[in-house]
Amino acid sequence: MRVTVDVIGDTTYEIEVDDEATYADLLEPTDYSQHQVSFMVDGRPVPEDQPVEVEEVRVVRLVQGG
């Protein structure tokens, strides 16, 4: 399946995934880790270990600091 991944404020890319891919696997072509982002599908967050079942995903970078 081909998935469009829109990293908010950065870039949009397309990735080919197999049936066992998780949302965390969508970060493979980026420099982000699953601890730095939240995955959104239809405006709702999804767990990074959940299998990808949609063709469009938004990735929101989380703000860190102290």
C-alpha positions in Angstrom: 0.0 0.0 0.0 1.2 3.5 -0.8 0.8 6.0 2.1 1.1 9.8 1.9 2.7 11.2 5.1 2.4 14.9 5.7 4.8 16.1 8.3 3.3 19.4 9.5 5.6 22.3 9.0 8.2 20.2 7.1 7.5 18.0 4.1 5.1 15.6 2.6 6.3 12.3 1.2 5.0 9.0 0.0 6.1 5.6 1.2 5.3 2.1 0.1 4.5 -0.2 3.1 3.6 -3.8 3.5 0.5 -5.2 5.4 2.5 -5.4 8.7 3.8 -1.8 8.8 3.1 0.3 11.8 2.8 4.1 12.1 6.3 4.2 13.6 7.6 2.6 10.3 6.4 5.6 8.4 9.2 7.7 10.0 11.9 5.6 8.4 12.7 8.1 5.6 12.9 11.0 8.1 15.2 12.1 11.0 12.4 12.0 13.5 11.9 9.3 16.2 8.5 8.1 17.3 9.1 9.9 20.6 9.2 13.3 18.8 6.0 13.1 16.9 2.3 12.2 17.1 0.5 10.4 14.3 -2.9 11.7 13.3 -5.6 10.0 11.2 -8.8 11.9 10.5 -7.8 14.5 13.1 -7.3 11.9 15.9 -4.1 10.5 17.3 -3.2 6.9 16.7 -0.7 4.7 18.6 2.7 4.3 16.8 2.6 0.5 17.2 -0.8 0.2 15.5 -0.8 -1.2 11.9 -1.2 1.3 9.1 -4.7 0.9 7.6 -5.1 4.3 5.8 -3.5 6.0 2.8 -3.0 9.5 4.4 -1.3 10.2 7.7 -0.4 13.6 9.3 2.6 13.7 11.6 2.7 16.5 14.2 6.1 17.3 15.7 6.0 17.6 19.5 7.5 20.6 21.3 10.2 19.7 23.8 12.1 21.9 26.2 12.3 23.0 29.7 
